[in-house]
């Protein structure tokens, strides 16, 4: 087996969360009377921590970012269960990997509470050895901190791991941890965007991961 451990992004890789994120960003904008924001820009920032998104999309300062994050998390946690679904084939393949003894971990920029809530709702929480959210690493994506944390915690070697994600931030995170990377084209970044970072693999469907892991 080529890879013993998968380090998986969540938004845009395992689940279709774009609509829930954009809905919540609009809610935050409305709450703070922020009229001039670009929805396309928010889409391009999915995968980064909220703080970065608020700085770039809304030009908020530190004080407002704290309040905006609080409003975002509360609203997101309320709507998250009804607005998110796993991508086609994700649940089946993850269960198969789990039964084959592959270590499954999540490395996300999402708040941990929402992340665990979604995974439990989708009945896949128990198959993950480690679920990492934004609170778990001091430096956020594309920093390699969360990947290094997972490897250190479980004594994994970089050549046994594969980072899978839909954005350039995920690919850069894996590369900076000296781990092989796989981009997925069905999430928030295009194939062209991903290709610029030269990941080891690019797939158009989560099921294609089976061929790589074999």
Backbone as a chain_set.jsonl record, in Angstrom:
{"seq": "XXXXXXXXXXXXXXXXXXXXXXXXXXXXXXXXXXXXXXXXXXXXXXXXXXXXXXXXXXXXXXXXXXXXXXXXXXXXXXXXXXXXXXXXXXXXXXXXXXXXXXXXXXXXXXXXXXXXXXXXXXXXXXXXXXXXXXXXXXXXXXXXXXXXXXXXXXXXXXXXXXXXXXXXXXXXXXXXXXXXXXXXXXXXXXXXXXXXXXXXXXXXXXXXXXXXXX", "coords": {"N": [[0.85, -1.194, 0.0], [0.63, 2.147, -0.947], [0.094, 4.576, 0.493], [-0.382, 5.048, 3.92], [-1.731, 6.785, 5.484], [-4.244, 9.228, 5.267], [-4.6, 12.669, 4.945], [-7.045, 14.785, 5.144], [-8.668, 17.546, 3.693], [-11.659, 19.423, 4.468], [-13.894, 21.3, 3.647], [-15.16, 21.492, 0.448], [-13.726, 19.29, -0.322], [-14.382, 16.86, 1.066], [-16.983, 17.548, 1.599], [-19.736, 19.453, 0.26], [-19.739, 22.62, 0.868], [-19.937, 25.187, 0.084], [-22.258, 26.823, -0.36], [-23.298, 27.103, 2.237], [-21.277, 28.528, 3.504], [-21.152, 30.931, 2.009], [-23.759, 31.888, 2.406], [-23.648, 32.368, 5.168], [-21.61, 34.265, 5.331], [-22.867, 36.376, 4.024], [-24.865, 36.873, 5.855], [-23.338, 37.788, 8.023], [-22.238, 40.105, 6.863], [-24.561, 41.604, 6.487], [-25.33, 41.885, 9.168], [-23.37, 43.614, 10.108], [-23.71, 45.822, 8.588], [-22.285, 45.867, 6.149], [-21.9, 46.599, 2.965], [-20.437, 46.567, 0.56], [-19.154, 43.993, -0.787], [-17.511, 41.258, -2.404], [-18.816, 38.496, -3.803], [-17.562, 36.53, -5.332], [-14.936, 36.829, -4.545], [-15.096, 35.986, -1.903], [-15.675, 33.302, -2.355], [-13.211, 32.547, -3.449], [-11.629, 32.605, -1.232], [-12.368, 30.561, 0.383], [-11.465, 27.954, 2.514], [-9.4, 29.115, 3.788], [-8.569, 30.475, 7.078], [-11.184, 32.081, 9.03], [-10.496, 34.652, 9.99], [-8.613, 35.612, 8.123], [-10.23, 35.674, 5.857], [-12.17, 37.597, 6.586], [-10.515, 39.832, 6.821], [-9.583, 40.171, 4.187], [-11.917, 40.134, 2.539], [-13.764, 41.898, 3.733], [-12.281, 43.922, 4.803], [-11.915, 44.276, 7.6], [-11.03, 45.395, 10.915], [-9.031, 44.232, 13.768], [-10.692, 44.277, 16.133], [-13.316, 44.251, 15.133], [-13.184, 41.874, 13.71], [-13.13, 39.901, 15.656], [-15.733, 40.105, 16.752], [-17.217, 39.62, 14.422], [-16.443, 37.015, 13.814], [-17.55, 35.624, 15.932], [-20.304, 36.065, 15.469], [-20.508, 34.821, 12.965], [-19.816, 32.097, 13.581], [-21.876, 31.348, 15.364], [-24.215, 31.621, 13.775], [-23.526, 29.93, 11.639], [-23.289, 27.422, 12.901], [-25.92, 27.016, 13.469], [-27.172, 26.697, 10.967], [-25.742, 24.767, 9.681], [-26.202, 21.946, 9.641], [-28.37, 21.533, 7.946], [-27.576, 22.457, 5.47], [-25.477, 21.179, 4.288], [-23.891, 18.614, 2.391], [-22.259, 15.475, 1.826], [-19.866, 14.91, -0.77], [-20.426, 12.968, -3.748], [-19.832, 9.541, -3.383], [-18.01, 9.797, -1.305], [-18.57, 8.945, 1.384], [-18.8, 6.146, 1.136], [-16.282, 5.378, 0.108], [-14.517, 6.31, 2.096], [-15.333, 4.705, 4.245], [-14.6, 2.234, 3.251], [-11.787, 2.572, 3.041], [-11.238, 2.84, 5.774], [-11.934, 0.279, 6.743], [-9.966, -1.118, 5.509], [-7.804, -0.485, 6.974], [-6.539, 1.965, 6.706], [-5.282, 5.011, 7.935], [-7.34, 7.654, 8.784], [-7.594, 11.118, 8.694], [-8.549, 14.527, 9.471], [-7.818, 17.754, 8.283], [-8.641, 20.837, 8.749], [-9.763, 24.257, 8.149], [-11.938, 24.963, 9.448], [-14.13, 25.761, 12.236], [-13.881, 23.684, 15.077], [-16.13, 22.717, 16.458], [-18.34, 22.937, 14.661], [-17.39, 21.287, 12.651], [-17.178, 18.704, 13.84], [-19.849, 18.321, 14.438], [-21.011, 18.158, 11.862], [-19.698, 15.876, 10.807], [-20.609, 13.915, 12.561], [-23.356, 14.002, 12.064], [-23.365, 13.042, 9.466], [-22.67, 10.488, 9.926], [-19.947, 9.65, 9.943], [-18.031, 10.338, 11.714], [-16.798, 8.601, 13.573], [-14.972, 7.086, 12.127], [-12.704, 8.497, 11.808], [-9.416, 9.034, 12.888], [-8.266, 11.323, 13.812], [-9.51, 14.585, 14.112], [-8.97, 17.629, 12.959], [-9.398, 21.031, 13.577], [-9.643, 24.639, 13.141], [-8.741, 25.526, 15.59], [-6.679, 23.884, 16.335], [-4.078, 24.315, 15.415], [-1.452, 26.658, 15.633], [-0.41, 28.308, 13.557], [-2.105, 28.896, 10.567], [-3.529, 27.275, 7.573], [-1.895, 28.32, 4.577], [0.154, 27.194, 6.121], [2.195, 24.46, 7.279], [1.596, 23.45, 9.752], [-0.644, 21.968, 10.905], [-0.519, 19.542, 9.554], [2.029, 18.661, 10.283], [1.563, 18.425, 13.014], [-0.246, 16.255, 13.091], [1.393, 14.214, 12.047], [3.446, 14.169, 13.979], [2.019, 13.562, 16.304], [1.073, 10.951, 15.874], [3.275, 9.632, 15.057], [3.842, 9.335, 12.294], [5.431, 8.837, 9.124], [6.523, 11.188, 6.638], [6.536, 10.146, 3.978], [4.573, 8.225, 4.038], [2.203, 9.445, 4.058], [-0.615, 11.219, 2.597], [-1.794, 14.267, 1.516], [-4.968, 15.553, 0.864], [-6.844, 17.817, -0.966], [-8.921, 20.637, -2.013], [-8.022, 23.139, -2.638], [-5.438, 25.585, -3.464], [-4.245, 26.273, -1.134], [-4.356, 24.006, 0.458], [-2.7, 22.272, -0.983], [-0.238, 23.625, -0.913], [0.17, 23.575, 1.849], [0.565, 20.808, 2.319], [2.853, 20.349, 0.727], [4.729, 21.963, 2.011], [5.066, 20.511, 4.278], [6.459, 18.43, 3.36], [5.04, 16.298, 2.253], [3.278, 14.078, 0.052], [0.846, 15.255, -2.327], [-2.618, 15.636, -3.285], [-4.794, 17.098, -5.483], [-8.24, 18.05, -5.754], [-10.7, 18.532, -8.236], [-13.367, 19.221, -8.115], [-14.13, 20.957, -6.17], [-13.504, 24.064, -4.66], [-11.495, 25.298, -6.135], [-10.149, 25.643, -9.47], [-9.011, 23.213, -11.945], [-6.896, 24.309, -13.406], [-5.857, 26.237, -11.672], [-4.992, 24.621, -9.558], [-3.084, 23.061, -10.874], [-0.951, 24.775, -11.21], [0.479, 24.627, -8.865], [1.583, 22.175, -8.983], [0.751, 19.54, -7.778], [1.146, 16.09, -6.65], [-0.848, 14.469, -7.623], [-3.944, 14.891, -9.429], [-7.409, 14.782, -9.159], [-10.723, 14.158, -10.501], [-12.912, 13.173, -9.291], [-13.917, 12.007, -6.116], [-13.849, 9.269, -5.786], [-11.768, 8.422, -7.403], [-9.559, 8.44, -5.837], [-9.132, 6.002, -4.79], [-7.614, 4.504, -6.635], [-5.15, 5.753, -6.409], [-4.375, 5.367, -3.75], [-4.133, 2.623, -3.636]], "CA": [[0.0, 0.0, 0.0], [1.491, 3.315, -1.083], [-0.13, 5.543, 1.575], [-1.04, 4.477, 5.102], [-2.476, 7.841, 6.171], [-4.799, 10.309, 4.45], [-4.859, 13.922, 5.673], [-8.089, 15.283, 4.251], [-9.364, 18.818, 3.891], [-13.107, 19.164, 4.57], [-14.695, 22.14, 2.74], [-14.828, 21.366, -0.968], [-13.024, 18.029, -0.571], [-15.298, 15.814, 1.525], [-18.374, 18.03, 1.604], [-20.099, 20.659, -0.489], [-20.073, 23.6, 1.914], [-19.851, 26.539, -0.489], [-23.498, 27.576, -0.146], [-23.444, 27.429, 3.662], [-20.28, 29.555, 3.83], [-21.559, 32.193, 1.386], [-24.962, 32.322, 3.138], [-23.258, 32.886, 6.481], [-20.862, 35.507, 5.088], [-23.867, 37.414, 3.718], [-25.52, 37.159, 7.14], [-22.385, 38.616, 8.782], [-22.18, 41.408, 6.182], [-25.811, 42.302, 6.809], [-25.298, 42.202, 10.606], [-22.441, 44.729, 10.362], [-23.966, 46.848, 7.563], [-21.194, 45.887, 5.159], [-22.588, 46.432, 1.684], [-19.547, 46.343, -0.59], [-18.288, 42.811, -0.772], [-17.517, 40.529, -3.664], [-19.103, 37.076, -3.55], [-16.521, 35.719, -5.995], [-13.746, 36.889, -3.702], [-15.353, 35.102, -0.753], [-15.489, 31.933, -2.875], [-11.776, 32.285, -3.646], [-10.971, 32.548, 0.077], [-12.815, 29.366, 1.115], [-10.317, 27.091, 2.836], [-8.539, 29.885, 4.692], [-9.244, 30.796, 8.332], [-12.151, 33.192, 8.986], [-9.796, 35.922, 10.219], [-8.042, 36.015, 6.828], [-11.355, 35.981, 4.962], [-12.739, 38.885, 6.994], [-9.535, 40.888, 6.499], [-9.489, 40.382, 2.734], [-13.225, 40.38, 1.894], [-14.495, 43.007, 4.344], [-11.314, 44.901, 5.338], [-12.242, 44.531, 9.01], [-9.88, 45.443, 11.826], [-8.985, 43.184, 14.795], [-11.835, 44.336, 17.044], [-14.497, 43.801, 14.402], [-12.996, 40.473, 13.314], [-13.53, 39.074, 16.798], [-17.208, 40.118, 16.802], [-17.72, 38.981, 13.196], [-16.199, 35.566, 13.95], [-18.547, 35.133, 16.881], [-21.594, 36.063, 14.75], [-20.386, 33.791, 11.926], [-19.853, 30.742, 14.168], [-23.215, 31.089, 15.929], [-25.147, 31.416, 12.661], [-23.104, 28.751, 10.868], [-23.631, 26.22, 13.663], [-27.378, 26.844, 13.401], [-27.646, 26.275, 9.632], [-24.792, 23.837, 9.073], [-26.73, 20.594, 9.472], [-29.336, 21.47, 6.845], [-27.09, 23.011, 4.191], [-24.243, 20.507, 3.851], [-23.942, 17.193, 2.035], [-20.98, 14.916, 1.377], [-19.793, 14.684, -2.214], [-20.732, 11.628, -4.23], [-18.809, 8.492, -3.207], [-17.105, 10.071, -0.175], [-18.869, 8.104, 2.552], [-18.512, 4.742, 0.816], [-14.841, 5.153, -0.037], [-13.891, 6.478, 3.405], [-15.635, 3.493, 5.024], [-13.76, 1.178, 2.678], [-10.415, 2.841, 3.504], [-11.212, 2.553, 7.214], [-11.934, -1.187, 6.904], [-8.675, -1.623, 5.011], [-6.758, -0.126, 7.937], [-5.883, 3.237, 6.386], [-5.541, 6.042, 8.947], [-8.061, 8.797, 8.211], [-7.538, 12.324, 9.521], [-9.065, 15.749, 8.844], [-7.079, 18.991, 8.551], [-9.568, 21.846, 8.232], [-9.735, 25.616, 8.703], [-13.253, 25.152, 10.048], [-14.214, 25.632, 13.684], [-13.975, 22.262, 15.422], [-17.495, 22.369, 16.874], [-19.147, 22.725, 13.447], [-16.796, 20.153, 11.936], [-17.592, 17.458, 14.51], [-21.31, 18.26, 14.282], [-21.297, 17.686, 10.5], [-19.209, 14.497, 10.658], [-21.523, 13.041, 13.321], [-24.629, 13.986, 11.329], [-23.153, 12.213, 8.277], [-22.287, 9.152, 10.422], [-18.574, 9.251, 9.601], [-17.099, 10.861, 12.726], [-16.074, 7.518, 14.256], [-13.932, 6.436, 11.314], [-11.506, 9.349, 11.798], [-8.497, 8.918, 14.017], [-8.011, 12.678, 14.286], [-10.263, 15.641, 13.415], [-8.311, 18.894, 13.274], [-10.048, 22.266, 13.15], [-8.827, 25.854, 13.161], [-8.169, 25.721, 16.928], [-5.631, 22.905, 16.635], [-2.723, 24.728, 14.999], [-1.206, 28.098, 15.831], [-0.346, 28.913, 12.218], [-3.165, 28.29, 9.757], [-3.217, 27.005, 6.163], [-1.145, 27.181, 4.041], [1.219, 26.7, 7.005], [2.146, 23.0, 7.41], [1.499, 23.098, 11.18], [-1.639, 20.933, 11.231], [0.002, 18.281, 9.009], [3.132, 18.271, 11.173], [0.95, 18.006, 14.278], [-0.783, 14.896, 12.897], [2.523, 13.278, 11.904], [4.132, 14.06, 15.276], [1.11, 12.935, 17.281], [0.92, 9.511, 15.626], [4.556, 9.076, 14.615], [3.77, 8.972, 10.881], [6.51, 9.361, 8.284], [5.95, 11.96, 5.523], [6.325, 9.367, 2.739], [3.417, 7.339, 4.212], [1.0, 10.295, 4.126], [-1.084, 11.946, 1.416], [-2.726, 15.371, 1.782], [-5.963, 15.675, -0.202], [-7.597, 19.051, -0.786], [-9.47, 21.248, -3.231], [-7.495, 24.49, -2.892], [-3.986, 25.756, -3.505], [-3.777, 26.371, 0.263], [-4.157, 22.627, 0.918], [-1.528, 21.721, -1.68], [0.951, 24.273, -0.346], [0.309, 23.052, 3.213], [1.176, 19.479, 2.221], [4.209, 20.467, 0.177], [5.614, 22.543, 3.031], [5.314, 19.459, 5.275], [7.161, 17.364, 2.613], [4.106, 15.187, 2.092], [2.653, 14.046, -1.272], [-0.427, 15.963, -2.345], [-3.602, 15.325, -4.325], [-5.817, 18.128, -5.634], [-9.523, 17.624, -6.322], [-11.164, 19.624, -9.113], [-14.812, 19.434, -7.982], [-14.364, 21.829, -5.023], [-13.532, 25.525, -4.789], [-10.468, 25.794, -7.077], [-10.173, 24.989, -10.779], [-7.858, 22.367, -12.29], [-5.8, 25.191, -13.845], [-5.296, 26.85, -10.47], [-4.291, 23.565, -8.825], [-1.934, 22.606, -11.667], [0.172, 25.713, -11.029], [1.267, 24.207, -7.7], [2.157, 20.863, -9.3], [0.549, 18.454, -6.819], [1.517, 14.773, -7.192], [-2.013, 13.933, -8.329], [-5.167, 15.696, -9.496], [-8.528, 13.897, -9.484], [-11.984, 14.846, -10.787], [-13.962, 12.543, -8.494], [-13.3, 11.465, -4.898], [-13.651, 7.815, -5.96], [-10.479, 8.195, -8.075], [-8.54, 8.326, -4.793], [-8.91, 4.56, -4.586], [-6.505, 4.069, -7.516], [-3.902, 6.337, -5.902], [-4.035, 4.739, -2.463], [-3.728, 1.243, -3.938]], "C": [[0.887, 1.246, 0.0], [1.346, 4.301, 0.088], [-0.896, 4.89, 2.717], [-1.963, 5.489, 5.778], [-2.965, 8.894, 5.186], [-5.089, 11.5, 5.352], [-5.782, 14.742, 4.772], [-8.606, 16.659, 4.661], [-10.868, 18.492, 3.967], [-13.925, 19.951, 3.548], [-14.249, 21.952, 1.299], [-14.074, 20.104, -1.325], [-13.905, 16.85, -0.173], [-16.748, 16.255, 1.387], [-18.543, 19.31, 0.802], [-20.604, 21.697, 0.512], [-20.134, 25.028, 1.377], [-21.078, 27.386, -0.146], [-23.643, 28.007, 1.311], [-22.48, 28.545, 4.069], [-20.715, 30.912, 3.272], [-22.797, 32.763, 2.083], [-24.581, 32.993, 4.453], [-22.459, 34.175, 6.347], [-21.819, 36.668, 4.791], [-24.585, 37.841, 4.997], [-24.643, 38.081, 7.987], [-22.333, 40.027, 8.181], [-23.402, 42.246, 6.531], [-25.813, 42.756, 8.278], [-24.434, 43.425, 10.912], [-22.599, 45.872, 9.354], [-22.811, 46.998, 6.578], [-21.805, 45.59, 3.791], [-21.65, 46.021, 0.547], [-18.64, 45.132, -0.401], [-18.522, 42.004, -2.037], [-17.692, 39.031, -3.369], [-18.043, 36.159, -4.155], [-15.243, 35.708, -5.162], [-13.911, 35.975, -2.484], [-15.166, 33.647, -1.174], [-14.011, 31.59, -2.978], [-11.027, 32.141, -2.325], [-11.413, 31.34, 0.907], [-11.612, 28.44, 1.308], [-9.33, 27.783, 3.744], [-9.286, 30.149, 6.0], [-10.161, 32.016, 8.181], [-11.473, 34.546, 9.103], [-9.254, 36.477, 8.895], [-9.145, 36.435, 5.867], [-11.96, 37.342, 5.295], [-11.807, 40.042, 6.653], [-9.568, 41.216, 5.012], [-10.833, 40.776, 2.107], [-13.923, 41.628, 2.427], [-13.598, 44.123, 4.883], [-11.619, 45.282, 6.794], [-10.972, 44.609, 9.855], [-10.057, 44.388, 12.925], [-10.241, 43.125, 15.658], [-13.101, 43.793, 16.363], [-14.399, 42.327, 14.014], [-13.452, 39.525, 14.425], [-15.055, 38.967, 16.88], [-17.79, 39.377, 15.598], [-17.562, 37.467, 13.265], [-17.244, 34.94, 14.854], [-19.931, 35.03, 16.22], [-21.605, 34.948, 13.702], [-20.587, 32.4, 12.523], [-21.248, 30.391, 14.685], [-24.208, 30.771, 14.802], [-24.817, 30.135, 11.899], [-23.51, 27.468, 11.579], [-25.136, 25.946, 13.655], [-27.831, 26.276, 12.054], [-26.877, 25.086, 9.061], [-25.383, 22.457, 8.764], [-27.614, 20.48, 8.237], [-28.781, 21.89, 5.486], [-25.895, 22.25, 3.613], [-24.482, 19.048, 3.506], [-22.554, 16.739, 1.589], [-21.015, 14.769, -0.138], [-20.03, 13.203, -2.523], [-19.559, 10.663, -3.992], [-17.927, 8.645, -1.987], [-17.327, 9.086, 0.971], [-18.457, 6.646, 2.313], [-17.009, 4.481, 0.766], [-14.118, 5.319, 1.297], [-14.118, 5.251, 4.286], [-14.77, 2.337, 4.553], [-12.3, 1.342, 3.125], [-10.253, 2.455, 4.976], [-11.125, 1.04, 7.46], [-10.632, -1.814, 6.426], [-7.505, -1.203, 5.904], [-5.991, 1.14, 7.603], [-6.27, 4.263, 7.458], [-6.184, 7.25, 8.281], [-8.033, 9.967, 9.179], [-8.107, 13.504, 8.737], [-8.188, 16.922, 9.261], [-7.878, 20.128, 7.918], [-9.322, 23.212, 8.857], [-11.061, 25.942, 9.379], [-13.155, 25.121, 11.573], [-14.515, 24.185, 14.036], [-15.406, 21.837, 15.779], [-18.386, 22.056, 15.672], [-18.69, 21.471, 12.71], [-17.279, 18.826, 12.525], [-19.091, 17.24, 14.35], [-21.686, 17.673, 12.907], [-20.903, 16.219, 10.348], [-20.121, 13.507, 11.396], [-22.858, 12.894, 12.594], [-24.527, 13.059, 10.106], [-22.726, 10.778, 8.632], [-20.899, 8.697, 9.981], [-17.556, 9.704, 10.658], [-16.21, 9.758, 13.308], [-14.967, 6.873, 13.425], [-12.64, 7.268, 11.26], [-10.697, 9.19, 13.078], [-8.27, 10.287, 14.653], [-8.818, 13.664, 13.445], [-9.689, 16.973, 13.858], [-9.057, 20.075, 12.7], [-9.11, 23.444, 13.323], [-8.136, 26.06, 14.51], [-6.926, 24.872, 17.185], [-4.214, 23.321, 16.253], [-2.583, 26.234, 15.125], [-1.184, 28.831, 14.491], [-1.286, 28.155, 11.282], [-2.691, 28.007, 8.332], [-2.884, 28.323, 5.467], [0.072, 26.753, 4.869], [1.087, 25.179, 7.136], [1.867, 22.523, 8.836], [0.55, 21.942, 11.485], [-1.172, 19.558, 10.721], [1.137, 17.762, 9.896], [2.613, 17.779, 12.521], [0.446, 16.564, 14.189], [0.361, 13.879, 12.817], [3.249, 13.074, 13.236], [3.304, 13.277, 16.287], [1.061, 11.413, 17.124], [2.189, 8.846, 15.092], [4.509, 8.565, 13.171], [4.983, 9.551, 10.15], [5.887, 10.096, 7.094], [5.662, 11.118, 4.289], [5.168, 8.376, 2.832], [2.099, 8.11, 4.117], [0.669, 10.934, 2.781], [-2.07, 13.012, 1.872], [-3.665, 15.507, 0.589], [-6.787, 16.933, 0.045], [-8.004, 19.68, -2.103], [-8.883, 22.617, -3.542], [-5.966, 24.503, -2.916], [-3.414, 25.842, -2.087], [-3.509, 24.982, 0.84], [-2.884, 22.036, 0.309], [-0.248, 22.317, -1.101], [1.233, 23.761, 1.068], [1.014, 21.695, 3.192], [2.614, 19.538, 1.748], [5.186, 21.006, 1.211], [5.897, 21.562, 4.172], [6.055, 18.27, 4.644], [6.338, 16.093, 2.465], [3.54, 15.242, 0.669], [1.262, 14.679, -1.197], [-1.311, 15.529, -3.509], [-4.647, 16.426, -4.346], [-7.096, 17.536, -6.194], [-10.155, 18.805, -7.057], [-12.633, 19.979, -8.931], [-15.163, 20.401, -6.84], [-14.337, 23.304, -5.386], [-12.456, 26.113, -5.694], [-10.518, 25.002, -8.376], [-8.931, 24.109, -10.954], [-6.652, 23.238, -12.649], [-5.083, 25.802, -12.634], [-4.456, 25.832, -9.697], [-3.005, 23.147, -9.548], [-0.708, 23.5, -11.475], [1.066, 25.317, -9.858], [1.892, 22.824, -7.861], [1.994, 19.825, -8.177], [0.93, 17.121, -7.459], [0.393, 14.172, -8.025], [-3.099, 15.006, -8.397], [-6.29, 14.749, -9.899], [-9.813, 14.711, -9.671], [-13.147, 14.291, -9.967], [-13.3, 11.894, -7.281], [-12.997, 9.971, -5.035], [-12.299, 7.484, -6.598], [-9.33, 8.025, -7.074], [-8.186, 6.87, -4.533], [-7.725, 4.047, -5.389], [-5.164, 4.569, -6.97], [-3.433, 5.612, -4.646], [-3.578, 3.291, -2.666], [-2.248, 1.183, -4.268]], "O": [[1.779, 1.385, 0.836], [2.342, 4.799, 0.612], [-1.931, 4.259, 2.504], [-2.856, 5.119, 6.54], [-2.193, 9.393, 4.368], [-5.737, 11.365, 6.39], [-5.351, 15.314, 3.771], [-8.936, 16.896, 5.823], [-11.288, 17.405, 3.572], [-14.574, 19.362, 2.684], [-13.096, 22.221, 0.961], [-13.803, 19.859, -2.501], [-14.146, 15.948, -0.976], [-17.63, 15.447, 1.097], [-17.629, 20.127, 0.684], [-21.756, 21.651, 0.943], [-20.357, 25.971, 2.137], [-20.95, 28.525, 0.303], [-24.058, 29.131, 1.593], [-22.825, 29.404, 4.88], [-20.656, 31.922, 3.973], [-22.881, 33.967, 2.324], [-25.116, 34.043, 4.809], [-22.613, 35.084, 7.163], [-21.608, 37.792, 5.245], [-24.875, 39.021, 5.195], [-25.133, 39.034, 8.592], [-22.379, 41.019, 8.909], [-23.295, 43.435, 6.83], [-26.242, 43.866, 8.592], [-24.715, 44.177, 11.844], [-21.756, 46.765, 9.267], [-22.415, 48.108, 6.223], [-22.181, 44.453, 3.505], [-22.021, 45.229, -0.319], [-17.512, 45.243, 0.08], [-19.587, 42.063, -2.651], [-16.827, 38.395, -2.767], [-17.676, 35.142, -3.566], [-14.552, 34.692, -5.088], [-12.975, 35.28, -2.089], [-14.574, 32.854, -0.443], [-13.599, 30.48, -2.638], [-9.914, 31.614, -2.297], [-10.899, 31.117, 2.003], [-10.85, 28.184, 0.376], [-8.515, 27.132, 4.398], [-10.514, 30.058, 6.032], [-9.942, 32.869, 7.321], [-11.834, 35.485, 8.395], [-9.417, 37.659, 8.591], [-9.013, 37.427, 5.151], [-12.232, 38.144, 4.401], [-12.263, 41.11, 6.243], [-9.58, 42.383, 4.622], [-10.881, 41.651, 1.242], [-14.594, 42.336, 1.676], [-14.091, 45.145, 5.361], [-11.583, 46.456, 7.163], [-9.967, 43.969, 9.545], [-11.096, 43.733, 13.006], [-10.789, 42.047, 15.888], [-13.844, 42.995, 16.934], [-15.404, 41.617, 13.99], [-14.072, 38.492, 14.169], [-15.6, 37.878, 17.054], [-18.737, 38.602, 15.735], [-18.44, 36.724, 12.828], [-17.758, 33.858, 14.572], [-20.636, 34.035, 16.39], [-22.59, 34.222, 13.57], [-21.412, 31.621, 12.045], [-21.74, 29.283, 14.472], [-24.943, 29.785, 14.866], [-25.707, 29.356, 11.557], [-24.012, 26.536, 10.951], [-25.574, 24.806, 13.812], [-28.761, 25.471, 11.999], [-27.302, 24.474, 8.082], [-25.08, 21.874, 7.723], [-27.609, 19.454, 7.557], [-29.439, 21.701, 4.463], [-25.362, 22.629, 2.57], [-25.18, 18.332, 4.224], [-21.776, 17.523, 1.044], [-22.074, 14.532, -0.719], [-19.856, 12.327, -1.676], [-18.424, 10.957, -4.368], [-17.171, 7.732, -1.655], [-16.381, 8.471, 1.464], [-17.85, 6.006, 3.171], [-16.522, 3.491, 1.311], [-13.204, 4.553, 1.601], [-13.209, 4.809, 4.989], [-14.269, 1.556, 5.361], [-11.658, 0.376, 3.535], [-9.267, 1.829, 5.367], [-10.334, 0.585, 8.286], [-10.243, -2.893, 6.872], [-6.353, -1.529, 5.619], [-4.913, 1.375, 8.15], [-7.436, 4.368, 7.837], [-5.638, 7.805, 7.327], [-8.403, 9.827, 10.344], [-8.144, 13.489, 7.507], [-7.853, 17.073, 10.436], [-7.805, 20.355, 6.71], [-8.752, 23.322, 9.943], [-11.277, 27.068, 9.828], [-12.228, 24.537, 12.135], [-15.315, 23.533, 13.366], [-15.835, 20.734, 15.442], [-19.093, 21.049, 15.656], [-19.506, 20.696, 12.212], [-17.732, 17.941, 11.799], [-19.546, 16.113, 14.15], [-22.558, 16.81, 12.805], [-21.674, 15.414, 9.824], [-20.371, 12.402, 10.913], [-23.419, 11.801, 12.519], [-25.49, 12.376, 9.758], [-22.456, 9.965, 7.749], [-20.686, 7.522, 9.682], [-16.357, 9.475, 10.503], [-15.013, 9.961, 13.509], [-14.111, 6.18, 13.975], [-11.62, 6.816, 10.74], [-11.23, 9.212, 14.187], [-8.104, 10.402, 15.867], [-8.812, 13.59, 12.216], [-9.893, 17.399, 14.995], [-9.324, 20.134, 11.5], [-7.927, 23.272, 13.614], [-7.079, 26.687, 14.581], [-6.199, 25.115, 18.149], [-3.249, 22.726, 16.731], [-3.489, 26.987, 14.767], [-1.857, 29.848, 14.316], [-1.26, 26.926, 11.219], [-1.609, 28.433, 7.927], [-3.524, 29.339, 5.737], [0.93, 26.025, 4.37], [-0.029, 24.661, 7.107], [1.898, 21.322, 9.102], [0.9, 21.035, 12.241], [-1.4, 18.539, 11.373], [1.195, 16.575, 10.217], [3.153, 16.835, 13.098], [0.679, 15.757, 15.088], [0.305, 12.819, 13.439], [3.622, 11.953, 13.582], [3.824, 12.44, 17.026], [1.014, 10.679, 18.111], [2.189, 7.671, 14.725], [5.058, 7.509, 12.858], [5.493, 10.611, 10.51], [4.843, 9.682, 6.591], [4.656, 11.339, 3.615], [4.81, 7.75, 1.835], [1.021, 7.517, 4.098], [1.544, 11.159, 1.945], [-3.062, 12.707, 2.534], [-3.219, 15.568, -0.557], [-7.36, 17.108, 1.12], [-7.507, 19.313, -3.168], [-9.195, 23.205, -4.578], [-5.304, 23.571, -2.458], [-2.246, 25.524, -1.863], [-2.567, 24.791, 1.608], [-2.096, 21.386, 0.995], [0.712, 21.595, -0.831], [2.386, 23.541, 1.44], [1.949, 21.463, 3.958], [3.488, 18.864, 2.294], [6.332, 20.563, 1.282], [6.843, 21.747, 4.939], [6.258, 17.241, 5.289], [6.854, 14.978, 2.54], [3.342, 16.331, 0.13], [0.596, 14.645, -0.162], [-0.829, 15.116, -4.563], [-5.315, 16.666, -3.341], [-7.051, 16.621, -7.016], [-10.147, 19.932, -6.563], [-13.107, 20.944, -9.531], [-16.34, 20.64, -6.567], [-15.043, 23.748, -6.292], [-12.494, 27.307, -5.995], [-10.885, 23.827, -8.381], [-7.947, 24.236, -10.225], [-5.526, 22.945, -12.248], [-3.855, 25.868, -12.593], [-3.354, 26.138, -9.24], [-1.974, 22.911, -8.918], [0.43, 23.038, -11.567], [2.258, 25.624, -9.847], [2.633, 22.359, -6.994], [2.986, 19.293, -7.68], [1.028, 17.032, -8.683], [0.636, 13.463, -9.001], [-3.17, 15.9, -7.553], [-6.153, 13.997, -10.863], [-9.98, 15.787, -9.096], [-14.234, 14.868, -9.95], [-12.233, 11.294, -7.407], [-12.021, 9.471, -4.478], [-11.746, 6.408, -6.37], [-8.261, 7.526, -7.426], [-7.075, 6.554, -4.109], [-6.926, 3.253, -4.892], [-4.156, 3.869, -7.067], [-2.254, 5.289, -4.5], [-2.721, 2.802, -1.93], [-1.721, 0.107, -4.548]]}, "num_chains": 1, "name": "protein.A"}
